[in-house]
């Protein structure tokens, strides 16, 4: 009996040590590895944040060289990620997020000590950026105070409001924290960004994270990567002039890339679904190169996030009509900028535009109706990116034909037809002949087209819509979205509107 026990014990001993043999070296287990005495985590991981669903997410930080950091997630507890701290004291690990849900998640980072990041939601994350019309906070807009009072921390919308800082070179440092919706977090948050996020949350039924990086009186150049701007011939010369010219607001950045370096570059490790952009007034001195500038900006952001165009939508808001307030170098600077924004949306891959003419305050460059801007951004994203039935987008100019004395305008995104807000014939259309003199046109809706004629122009060659600082057309889609300003010619406008 004793011999059997000895034999059994000897077999067990041989089995255990035989299985652990690895060519004379023991395979380390988590408990065998030295846990990092230093444990720091980069700011891209925070409590209360929203993580982009079904995407890789880089968890990174600092530690003790040669020691180990362990990462676990509440959505996949069985998957333990171990990473060795490199000789520079850095560590990083890519983890994959699950499908979106309102279930709060936790990410735990462990060395000798542990850090837990709780109440993380998984959903869709968007960046909103631009100048003052994007910055305009909830407390200053129509209906904003009512929305602030009703702020609901459980509504699944989380906010990251970046401070307005600038830098001469790209920096990793940023100082902001993700917040749940509350009166205090909402009152100074971008109204456009919030209304956009709220509508996406309602339509997609997943949490939405919205990052606000905006600053009043900033040009597009300060938000783009500097070397990309300087490498674009059509943009370089004018951008370098602006690079030497401080803005009217002495606190606003004017150096190429200054806001990009301190407000866009540092958040590159937060995965996002796309970006919405509301800016243009600060570039109205020279709208002609704006499409190239905005294309450069969008491409520099996509490169920063290491994304192809089809994985990074970039949507644009047109500025509104308002009375001529400044001596711009370009005639008809306001409609020319709105048209340049339309051209940019066509030139930039995976882009789109929202028209806001109908919400203009002609006495104020900052219209207070920001809810409709945010909703239109959401409808555009729902239609173009998410392919949802409740998405929608403004009709835009898509070419024209001439038939005798008739000039017929084609529109994209007008498949359900066109109408006018007041039931009258479409207004603010003009046509011109070989003399390039424009006359008001008689406009008639023909399905999803507009037919233009004028007794003063027997042989029309060109047309334009809403070519004015202050005149607003009554033409809308059947769902009520305004039609974007446009012109069909490339010659310079000969006379400024007064």
N, C-alpha and C positions, 0 to 999 in steps of 0.2 A: 504493500500500500504506500509505504514511504517512497519506494523507488519510483512509483507512478507519479507521485507529486513532484519529485525532483525532476523527472523527465519532462513533465508538463511545464514546470517553471522554466526549465532550460529552453524549451521550444518557444515559449512566449518571449523570453529575453532575446533569442535569436531573431524572432519575427520583428520585434520593435526596432532593434538596432539595425537589422538588415534593411528595413523599409526606409530608415532615415539616412542610409548611406548615399552620398552623392559624390562619388569619386574622391572620397576623403574629406569633402567639405560639407558642413551642415548648411541646409537651405534655411535662411533666416525666416522666422515667423514674425508677425507684428509685435509680439511681446519681446522678441529678441532685439529689435531695432531700437536704437536710442531715440527717444522722443525729443523733439526740438525744444531746447530751453527757451529760445526766443520765439515768439509767435505773434506775427502781425499780419493783418489781412488788408488788401487794397480796398479803396472806397467804393469800387464797383459792386461789392457785396454789402448789403445793408438790410437791417430789419425793415419791415413794412414795404419793401420794394415789390415791383412786378417784374417777373422774368419772362422774356419772350418764349412762348411755347414751342415745343418740338425743335429746339435749337441748341447748339453747343454754347456753353457758358464757361469762360475762363475764370477759375478761382485761383487767386495768386496772392503773394505777400512776401514777407521776409521771415527768416528763421536762422538757426544755427547751422553753419556749413557742415555737411556730412551727416546731419541728423535728419529725422523724418517727421513729416506732418501727415495726419490722417484726416480724410474728408468723408463724411457720411451725409446722406440726404434722407428726409422723411419719406420721400416718394419711392425710394429704392433702398431700404435699410440693409438688405443683404449684400449690396455692392459697396465694399469698403475700398476707398481710393487711398493708396499710400504714395507719397512722393518724397523724394530725397531733396534736401536743400542743397543747392549748388555752392560752389566755392565763393561766389559773390554774395552769398546769403539770400538768394532768391529761390522761390519755388512757385510752380504753377501747375494746374491740372485742368483739363477740359472735361466737364461733365455735361450730360445731355438732359434737358428739361422734358417733362412729359407734356401731354395735351393740357390745355387750359382748364382750370376749375376754380371754384371759389373756396376750396378747402385750403386752409392755411398750412403752409409747409415750413420746415426748418432745415437749415444747413448747419452742421456742426463741424468745426475745425479744431483738431486736437494736436497738441504737442505734450509737453509736461503739464501744461494747463489747457483749458478748453474755452472756445468761444462759440456761442450759439446765436444764430441769426434767425429770429422767429417771425411769424406772421408774414411770411413771403407768399405772394400769390403768383400763379402762373397764368399768363394771358397774352395780350398784345401790347407792345410798347412802341410809342411814337415820339418823335422829336418835333417840336414847333420852334421856329426861329424867324428872325427878321428884325425890323425896326419898331417904332413906337406903336403902330397899329396892332402888331402881334403882342407887344409887351403890355398893352393897355389892360389894367387889372380889373377884376370883377367888381371891386368897390366903386369904379368910375363909370360903369356902363349901364345902359337901360336894363332894368330888371335885375341888376346884379345884387343889390342888397337883399331882395327877396330870396334869391338863390343862396346867398351866404347864410341867411338865417336858417334855411332848410338843409344846410350841409349835413350829410349823412356819412359817418365814418365807415358804415357797413355797405356802402353802395358799390364797392368794387373798383372805384377809380382812385388811383394813387398819384401823388404829385411830387415832382422833383423840380424845384425852382432854383436855377443856377444864379449865383451872384454875378453882377456885371463887373468883370475884371478883364484886363488885357495883358498881353505879354509880347515881347519881341521875338521869342522863340517858343516852340511847343513845350508845354509843361505837363507833368503828370498830376500836379496838385489841383484839387478843387475842394471847396468847402460848402457842402449842401447835404441835406438828409431827406430821404423819402418820407412823405407825410400822407396820412389818411386825410380824407376830406373832413374839414372842420371849419367853423367860421374864421379861425385865425389863420389856417393854412390857405384858405380859398380867397380871402379878401385881396391879397396882393398877387394872386396867380393870374396868368394870361387868360382873359375871358374867352378868346378864340380857342385856345388850347383846351380849356375845360369843357366848353360846349361840344367841341369835336369829340373829346374822350367820352363824355357822357352819352352822346348819341351812339358811338361805337359800342359802348357797354350795353346799351339797350338792344341794339340790333344783333350783335354777335353773341351775347349772353356768355361772355368771358370777362375776367378782370382786364382793365385797361390802365397802363402806366403812361403818363404824359410828362415829358421833360421839356421845360421852358428855358430856352437860351435865346434871349432877345434883348435889344438895346436900342433906345430911341436915337434918331438922327445918325444912324450908321449906314454906310454904303455897302453894297454887295461885296466889294473888294476886301473888307476887313473880315468877312466871314469865310473866305476861301483860302485854301492853302497857298502861301506866298509864291513858292516856286512854280506852282501850276498857273497862277495868274501871269507871272512874268514869262512863262513859256508859251503864252497865247498871244500871237502877234497882233491880232485885232484889238486886244484889251490892254496890252502892256503899256503903250504910250500914255493913254489917258489915266490909267491906274497909277503910273509913276508921278503924274502931276498931282493927283489926289493924295499921294503918299507924302507930299510936302505941304499940304494945305489943311491946317486944323479946321474942324467943324465949328459951326456957330455955337454949339454946346461945347464948352471947353473940356468937359469930362468925357465926351464921346470919342472913341478911338477913330483914327483916320489912317493909320499905317496898314498897308496890305497884310492881311493875315493876323492882325492883332487880336481880334475876337476869336478867330479860329484857334489860335494857339492856346488861349486860356479858357475857352468855353466849349469848344467842339472837340479838339484833340484829347483832352483829359477824360472824356466819357466814352472813348472808342471801345472800351471793353464791356460796355453795357449793350447787349444785343438789342437791335431795334427792328421794327417792321418797315419803317420808312420815315419820311419827313414832310412837314407842311411848312410853307414859306410865304410870308406876308411882308413885303418890302418893295421899295421902288422910288419913293418920293426923293430920297437922297441922291438918286442917280438920274434925275430928270434933266440935268444939263446936257446929257448926251445919251438919249435912249437908243441910238442906232447900234451901239455895241453891246447893249444889255443882254440880248439873247446869247451872245458868245460868252459874256461874263457869267451868266447864270448856268450855262452848260458847263463851264469850267468849275464853278462852285459845286454843282451836283456831282460831277465826276470825281472831284477831290474828296467829297464826303464818302462816296461809294468806295473809293480806294482805301480810305481810312478804315472803314468797317470791313474791308476785304470782301466786298459783295459786287456781284454783277448787277447790271441795270435791272434785269428782270426780277431780282430779289430785293430791290430797294426803290420803291416808288418815291417820286419827288413831285409834290403837288404845289401849285402856285395860286395865290390870290391876287386878282387884279386890284390895283388901287382904285379909289372912287373919283368921280368928277368933283371938282371944287373950284371956286373962283380963282382966277389968276392972281397969285399973291407975290410972285417973285419975278425977276427979270431973267428968265431962262435963256440959254444960248440957242435953244432949238425952238423954232416956231411950233405952235400947238404942242407944247411939251407934254401936257397931260394925256391927251389921246394918243400921242406917239408912244408914250411909255406904256399905256395900257395895251396898245397893239404890239409893242416889243415883248411884253409879257406873254401875250398870246403866241407870238412867234417862238418864244423860248419854250413854251409848253409843247409845241409841235416838234421842235428840234431835239429836245432832250428825250432820250428813250425812257419809256415807262413813266411819263409825266402826264399832267392834266392841269386844267385851269378852272377856277371858279370866277364868275362875273358878279360884281357887287354894285353896279351902277344904280340900281333901284333903292339902295339904302343910303345913298350919299347925303351928307349935310353940306350944301354948297358953300356955307360960311365957315366950315371947319374941316381941316384935313384929317381929323380924327372923328369919323362918325361914331356915335355912341351905340349903334346897333351892332354888337359883336356876336350876338347869338346866331343870327342868320349866316354870318361868315363861318362860324364854327360848324353849324349844321350842314352848310354846303360842302365844306371840306369833308365832312363825314359821309355825305351822300356820294361824293366823288370817289372816296376810298371804297365804299361799299359796292359801287358799280364797277369800278375799274380793277381794284385789287382783290376784293373778296367775292366778286361775282354774285352779289346778293340782289334779290328782286326789289328790295326797298332802296337800292341805290339810284342815283340820278345825276345828271350833269348838264350844264348849260350848252345850248346849241352854239357852234362856232363856224365861222366862214370856211367854206370848203370849195371855193372856185366859182366861176361865173361863165356864162355864155352870152353872146350877142345875137339877136335875131331881128334885123332891121332896126326899128327905133326902140326895141325892147332890150333891156339888159336883165338877165335872170340870175339870181344869186342862189347857189347851192349851200346847204348847211349840213354839217356833221352833227350827230346826236340829236336829230330832229325827226326821228322815224315816226313818232306819234303825232307829228304835225306842229303847227305854230298858231299863235293867237295874239291878240293885243289885250293889255290889261283893262282898257277902257271900252273895248268893242269897236273902236274907230279903226281907220286904216293905219298901217304901220307908219311911224313918224321918224324924223331925223335921218332919212335916206337922202343922199345927193348923188347926182351923176354929172359927168363932164364929157365933152367931145375933144376934138383935136386941139382946141384952143386952151384946154386945161382949166377952164372956168367952170366951177361947180354951181349947179342950180338945184333947189329942192325938187325931189322926185315924187311922182305919184306912185305909191307902193301898194301892191295887191298880193295877198297871201294865196298861193297856189299849192295846196298840200304842205309839203315841207320845203317849199321854195318861195322866193319873193321876186315878183316881176316889177321892174322899174321903168317908168317912162317920164318924159318931160317935153313940153311943147318947145322949150328953149334948146333942146339937145336932140336933133333928129337922128344923129348917128353917134350913139353913146360909145365911149371907149373905156371909161373908168367909173367906179362907184365908191362910196364910203358911207359908213353908218356911225352916227353919234360923234362926228369929228368936231369936238368942241370941249371947252373946259366945263361947261355947265349944262349942255343940252342932253337930255336923257330920253332914249327911245322907249316907246310903249310896247315893243315887241318882246314876247316871252315864249317859252315852250308851253306845250299844253299842260304841263305840271306847274307852270308859273315861274320857272327860272329865266332870268333875263338873258338876252342874246348879247354876246361880246361885241365891242367896238371893232371895226376893221376898215381897211382900205385896200383897193385892188391895184394901186399904182406904186411906183418906186421913186417918182420924182419928188424933189423937195417942195414942201408947202411954201408957196410964194409969199403969202401975206399972213401975218400973225393976227389972231382974233383979239379984239380989244374989249 
